[in-house]
Amino acid sequence: MGNSNSSSVNHRFTSASRAFTQKKLDDLKTLFASLASQSESNGLYVSYPVFQAYFGLSGTLGERMFDMVTQHRKDGKLTYEDLVIAKATYEKGTDDDIAEFIYQTLDVNGNGVLTRSDLESVLVVILKSVFSTESSDAESSDYKEMVDALLNAAAFSKSDDASDKGMSFEDFKSWCSLVPSIRKFLGSLLMPPGPARPGYQVPHLVYEDSVDSNMLLLKKEYAWHIGGALPHHEIQEWKLLYHSSLHGASFNTFLGHVSNTGMSSSVLIVKDTQGCVYGGYASQPWERYSDFYGDMKSFLFQLHPNASIFRPTGANTNIQWCATNFTSENIPNGIGFGGKINHMGLFISASFDQGHTFSCTTFGSPSLSKTSRIQPEVIECWGIVQANETDTQQNAIKGTVLDRFKEDRNMLQLLGMASSSNE
């Protein structure tokens, strides 16, 4: 049987090696030699403590990953062949190959059933890893609300011999699409930790010193969750542009604060009287139109009690809505995302005291709240500062933002462009 196992490993190693260039194989060999040297194994293998320290994996997640990479031998020895095979599967495989690898890694008990308790322990490790620099003494209980929100978005349809329901592989893949920050993190476990490691980026939240952080809807955990659906250059710095408790619950005031800021994209967050928190990422500026506009970069999200991301499905292009001072019932004044007129994925009326959220095919999203008709309690908007927008902000035209908004729109109307411009 030993010869059979050795032959199988050699075949897998040969096949895995073909996924890399010779330079990459040489780099992996150099990395292995360095880690094996630290393991004091005469260059034969990498020990678990060295593996754990280099890849920054702690607790059950680190133990499970080491077990997966060493192909469940339980000998505590990671060979060069193990490293190449794991890297090929985990980084060069098909989406399903990678998802299957992660799914098995998360099965903390190794019983083929991914339970809620398995995921709870892993999510705590992930959150502690992401926020360790600012919360090194954080307890597991500090992340309970976020862990619960992330798991509330998951389905557990697989039954085992016990009474607990488990997450099937299909459940897991569906969940990953709703929590991209988790998927990014789990997809980068065999990369050394650092600022560029996917899944670790948390936007820097900027607001006035006079603002009490406790009144803000956007917590750092929420920002990390939303940022998982954005490219790296959009998760550097987010700036508070509008808060209804600070600036007043007025549509005109909102537009005045979010327009002509030099930031083209923004994050809109709503907390309603039911206690639900949700919103949308707008890739285009909030500008007056008589129809839907925007592009496929926008998305809807939930933050509490569920944490989910809903990207465009391609079913239609009814992405973003911003209408003001229209008198037609067919053009409701307010802001929103997706769906259709009077039946949007999310809509806040111009009065800013009511709105609605229905399931919509635009984003494949359910109603974001407990009820379809909503009453906003707090509305918040953050501008996303991109590296190439810094100069734009510094060179913004002086004067009040609301005045500039009115002037710009009036000029466009004179030119006959107000309703047709999509820029």
Summary of the structure (lengths in Angstrom):
residues: 423
radius of gyration: 24.7
end to end distance: 66.6
largest distance: 83.3
contacts: 1297
relative contact order: 0.09
helix: 40%
strand: 18%
